[in-house]
Amino acid sequence: MPYTLPIQLQIQLSLRKWHKTAMSRTSFPLFLLALMGLSLTSPIPVQAWELGSVHLVRSALPAGVSSIPGQMDEDLDGNGAPEHLMLGDGRLKIMTMGRIVWQSPDEWNVVQAEFTDLDRDGALEATLLVWRPFRSWPVDRWLPHGGRIAGFHNAQGYSCQIILIGWGDGKYREKWAGSALADPVKSFAVVDLDHDGLPELVTLENEYADPLPAPGRDLKIWKWNGFGFTIVTRLDGTFSKMALVLAWNGHLLILVP
């Protein structure tokens, strides 16, 4: 029977290999290295999860993985010159050939952004994770208790939203903006978890009442339903971070400490 190295030793050897080639693996996120290293020292074990037929199921921690980096450069308007997402100090700029062609409003705090096709229309958009002043539904002004989303904001009056910025009618515009989220998103990832050729949205969420910087709590998987997003499954817990990776056996995994 062949001898197999213990999983922690396999991870440690993999980390050493990645460290030696770090300069040539600029897309490999530092968090992922830290997450794998955490499995060697932390009393909180790193967990690996993958999407089963219905629910997220626990998977063995892989000895080796490759990152799934977010797309930051894409040609949205089809002119042959790619657009680049530049995020800093809560402001997102879409750049092309050194020019700003779109930037987020001053009252937005953009936490994360990448190019995706979350609405599954065949065209890429910039997907933004945004905090902005809470907006109720127009019908809420006539409701006796302020409407169903009245509490979807923090103490400062800001709500968390997913917003899609795309190209259409000769300009960059807000193609879709969801209502204030019931639970704010700490971070997101977009990947085809069920291998049907269409992307799913993976979110790590917390609560509006959590102190800043807010801890991570629940993991949720969402899919586009033609108008917005429908939850596929969820994993309740306390997960401070997450990373989407491709294991050496071809499985797409979500790693969380």
N, C-alpha and C positions, 0 to 999 in steps of 0.2 A: 504494500500500500504506500503510495507516494507521500512524503512528508510535506505538510503545508505550514507555512509560517503563520504564527499568531496574527490576528487581524491588526492589532495595534502596531506590531513590528512592520507589517506590510505598509501601513499608513505612514509610519515613520520613514521607511525607506523611500516611499513615493514622495514625501515632503522634501527629503534631501535631494532627490532627482529634480523636482520642480525648482528648488532653490538654486541649483546649479545652472538652470536654464531660464531663470526669471527674466533676464534681459531680453530674451527672444520670445517671451510669452506675455507681452504687454497686456493682452486682453484677459489674462487670468486674474480675477479679482483678489485683492489682498485679503478681503474678508473670508473668502473660501479657504485660503491657506490657514488663516487664523482659526476658522471653524474646524478644519481637520486636525490642526494642532491641539485644539481645545479637547479633543477626544482623548488625548494622551494624559492630560493633567487635571481636567475639571471634574469635580464630583457630579456635575450635571452631564449625563451622557448625551452625545450627539445622536440624533435619530434620523433615519432615512425612511421616507414615505413615498409611495407611488400610487397612482390612480388605478384602482381595480375596476371591475365591471360596474360597481355602484358607488363604493366608498373608497377613501384613502386607506391603504393597507400598509402595515409596517414591513420594511424590507431590511435585509442585512446591510450593515454599513459597508460600502464598497472599499476595496483596497486602492482603487485608482479611478479618477473621474476626469472629465474635461468640462470646462466652463461653458455656459450658454450666455454669451454676452448680449446685452441689449444693443439694438441697432441705433446708431447715432448719426449715420450718413446715408441718405437715400435721395434719389431724384424724384421729388413729388410732382413737379410741374412738367416733367417729360422733356425738358430742353437740353438734356445731356450733361448738365452741370449739377452735381449732387448738392443737396441742402445738408447743413450740419446743425445739430442741436448743441447750443452752448448754454449751460445752466450755471448760475452763480448768484449768491446772495438773494435767492428766492425769485430771481428774474430769469425767464427763459427767452433766448433769442434764436430764431431760425436764420442761419447765415448761408449765403451762397456767393462764391467768388469774392469774399471779403465784405459783402454788403449785408446789412440787416434787412430781411424781407418781411419779418413779423417778430413782434415781441409781446410778451405778456403785459397786461395792464398793471399799473402801479399798485393797485389794491390787492393783487393776487400774490400769494406766497407759493411758488412752485417748488415742490419737494423732490419730484422725480419726473423724468421724461424720457421717452424713447419712441422710435418709429415702430408701429405695429399695424395690423389690420384687424383690430378687435371687432369692428362691426361687420366683418366678413363680406365686404362688398368688392373685394379684389383690388382696392386701392389703399396704399399705405397712408396713415395719418400719424401725426405726433400725438401720442397719448400722454396726458399730463395728470399728475397727482397734485391737486391744488387745494390750498386753504384760501377761502375768500369770504367776504361778509355774507352772512346768512341771508338767503332769499326764500321767503315762503311761497307757496303756490298762490296764484291770483285768487282762487276760490276761497282760500283760507280766511280772507277778510270778512266773509259772511258766515263763517262757522263759529259756533259758540265758544269753542275751546282752542281756537287758533290753528286747527288742522292737525293732520296726522304727523307732520314733520316738524312741529313747533319746537320740539326739544332737541333737534338734530344740530347742535352747535355747542361750542365751548363757552366758558364764562365770559370770554372777550367778544362773543357774538360772531365768531368765525366757524364756518362749516367746511367739511372736507368733501371734495367732489372729484370725479374722474371726468376729464374733458378731452375731446378729440378735436385737433386742429388739422384741417386738410386743405387741399387745393381744389378750387371749384369756381366757375364763373370768372376765371382770369385773376383770381386772388386767393390768398390764404385766409381762411375763415373758420369760425367755430362750427364744425359739422354736427357735433352732438355734445350736449352737456347734461349729465344726470342731475337729479335733484340732490339735495344735501343727503349724504350717506347716514344711515342710522348708526353705524359704527365707523369711526374714522380709520382710514387705511394708513398704516405705518410705511409699508413698501409693497410693491407689486412686481409681478413677472408675467410674461406672456409666452406661452409655449403650447404646442399641440400634445397634450398629455395622453389623449386617448387614441392617437394615431389615425384620426379620421380626415386629416388634411386641413382641419380648421383649428384656430387657436383658442385656448382657454385663458381666462384671467385668473391668476393666483394672487391672493391678497393675504397679508399679515395685518391683523386689525387690533385695535385697542378700544378705549372708551373715551368719550369727551370729557368725563370727569377726572381722567388720569392726569397726574401732574406732568409737566414737561421737563425733560424729554420723556415722552410717554413710553411705557414698556410695551412689548409685543404681547399679544394674547392669542387670539384664535386664528387658525388658517382656514381659508375658504377658497373653493374653486367655483368659478362662474363661467357661463357661456352666454353668447349673444342670442337674444330671442326675436330679433327683428325690430324691436323698439328700445330695449334696454338689456339688462343682464338678469339672468335667472341663476340662482344658486344650484350647483350640482351636488356638492357635498361640503361638509365642514369638519374641522377637527378642533375641538375645544381644548384649551390648555393655556400654558404660559410659555410662549416661544419668543425669545428676545430678537432673533434674527432669522433669516431664511436665505437659502441659496438653491438655485435650480441648476442641476448638473446632469451630464450624460455619463452613466457608468460604463465601464469597459465591456459589460455584457449587452450594451445597447439599450438599457432601461433608463427612462427619464425619472429622476429622483428629486425630491424636495428634502434638503438637509436643514435641520433645525436643532439648536441646543436646548 
